[in-house]
């Protein structure tokens, strides 16, 4: 390595202090009301997005419901609730 390389300036280390508050100070956050601006998507695009997300989550939902029903039936057979 050559000794002529310039050293990079060290980054300032950020120190976070927990003051125990549950809410953060958001006074310096820029932006405004995000509601009411609407979307530039067409209703067809919105519907296609909704339906693709629904199709993607259909199998995991059915598996979870099947697991809950199976667990309920096993527990009800063990304790003879039904």
C-alpha positions as CSV (number, residue, x, y, z in Angstrom):
1,X,0.0,0.0,0.0
2,X,1.2,3.4,-0.7
3,X,1.6,6.0,2.0
4,X,0.3,8.8,-0.4
5,X,-3.3,7.7,-0.1
6,X,-5.5,10.3,1.5
7,X,-7.2,9.1,4.7
8,X,-10.9,9.2,4.6
9,X,-12.5,11.5,7.2
10,X,-14.0,9.6,10.0
11,X,-17.8,9.6,10.2
12,X,-19.4,11.3,13.1
13,X,-20.7,8.6,15.5
14,X,-24.3,9.1,16.3
15,X,-25.3,8.6,19.9
16,X,-28.9,7.8,20.6
17,X,-30.2,8.6,24.1
18,X,-33.3,7.0,25.5
19,X,-35.2,9.4,27.6
20,X,-37.9,7.0,28.4
21,X,-40.7,8.7,26.4
22,X,-42.9,6.4,24.3
23,X,-43.5,9.0,21.6
24,X,-40.9,10.4,19.4
25,X,-40.4,14.1,18.6
26,X,-41.8,14.5,15.1
27,X,-41.6,18.3,15.0
28,X,-38.8,18.4,12.4
29,X,-40.4,15.9,10.0
30,X,-41.4,17.6,6.8
31,X,-44.4,16.6,4.7
32,X,-48.0,17.2,5.1
33,X,-51.3,15.5,5.0
34,X,-50.9,12.4,2.8
35,X,-54.7,11.8,2.6
36,X,-56.8,13.1,-0.1
37,X,-54.2,13.0,-2.8
38,X,-55.7,9.9,-4.4
39,X,-54.0,7.6,-6.8
40,X,-53.1,7.8,-10.5
41,X,-54.0,4.1,-11.0
42,X,-57.1,3.1,-13.0
43,X,-59.8,1.0,-11.4
44,X,-58.7,-2.0,-13.5
45,X,-55.1,-1.8,-12.2
46,X,-56.4,-1.5,-8.6
47,X,-58.6,-4.5,-9.1
48,X,-55.8,-6.6,-10.7
49,X,-53.5,-5.7,-7.8
50,X,-56.1,-6.6,-5.2
51,X,-56.9,-9.9,-6.9
52,X,-53.3,-10.9,-7.3
53,X,-52.7,-10.3,-3.6
54,X,-55.8,-12.3,-2.7
55,X,-54.7,-15.2,-4.9
56,X,-51.3,-15.1,-3.4
57,X,-52.6,-15.4,0.2
58,X,-55.4,-17.9,-0.5
59,X,-53.4,-21.1,0.1
60,X,-51.7,-19.9,3.3
61,X,-55.0,-18.8,4.7
62,X,-56.6,-22.1,3.9
63,X,-53.7,-24.0,5.5
64,X,-54.0,-21.8,8.7
65,X,-57.7,-22.4,8.9
66,X,-57.3,-26.1,8.3
67,X,-54.7,-26.3,11.1
68,X,-57.0,-24.4,13.5
69,X,-60.0,-26.7,12.6
70,X,-57.8,-29.8,13.0
71,X,-56.5,-28.6,16.4
72,X,-60.0,-27.8,17.5
73,X,-61.3,-31.3,16.5
74,X,-58.4,-33.1,18.2
75,X,-58.8,-31.1,21.4
76,X,-62.6,-31.6,21.4
77,X,-62.1,-35.4,21.0
78,X,-59.7,-35.5,23.8
79,X,-61.9,-33.5,26.2
80,X,-65.2,-34.8,24.7
81,X,-66.6,-31.3,24.4
82,X,-68.7,-31.9,21.2
